[in-house]
Amino acid sequence: MIKKILSKLFKPLLIFLLNLTKNLPFITIFKFRTFTYKFILKKIGRNCTICENVTIRTPDKLIIGNRVSIHPNTLIQAAGDVTIGDNCGIANNCSILTVDHDNALINIPQKDQKINYKPVTIGNDVIIGSSAIIVGGTSIEEGSVIAPGSLVQGNIPAYSVVIGNPCRIVYNRRKISLKK
C-alpha cells in the first residue's frame, strides 16, 4: 500500500534521478538504481544488479526475479510484458523487444501500420550472451543458454543451448549432464 502511494507521488522524480545516474558505474549508484527500480518496475526481486546504460522502456510491464544481473548497454522494451526468472544473467548489448509493426498491407507505410505487442518470458537460471536479440512471442525455459549474437524467437525448451541467427538448438544440457 505504502509502496503504491510512494510510487505515484515520486515516480517522475525517480525516473529523472535514474536518467541522471544511468551512465554511472559506481557500486553506490548500482544500489541506488536497484532501490529506485523497486518503485518503477512492476516487480523486482532481491539481490539484482542493473548496470550502467541499461534502457528499460515501459518499466511498469517488467517483472524481474531474484539474483538477476543485467549488464551495460542492454535494451528492454517491455510494452508487451517481459518476465525474467530467478538467477538469470543478461550480458552486455542485448535487446529484448516486445513490439513490432504489422507489415501485411502494402498500400500503407509499414511505420503507420498496427503495432503488435507480444510477451517475452525468460525462465529461471538462463544465461543470455552478449549482443543477443530476443523478439516478442519468445519463451526461454529454465536452464537454457543463449550464445552471443543469437537471434531468438519462439519456444526454447528447458536446458537448451542455442546459437545463431536465427538460433538453432545445439544440444540439451540435461542430456549431457545425465551422461556424466
Buried (B, 14 or more C-beta within 10 A) or exposed (E): EEEEEEBEEBBEEBBEBBEEBBEEEEEEBBEBBBEBBBBBBBEBBEEBBBBBBBEBBBBEBBBBBBBBBBBBBBBBBBBBBBBBBBBBBBBBBBBBBBBBEEEEEEEEEEEEEEEBBBBBBBBBBBBBBBBBBBBBBBBBBBBBBBBBBBBBBEEBBBBBBBBEEEBEEEEBBEEEEEEE
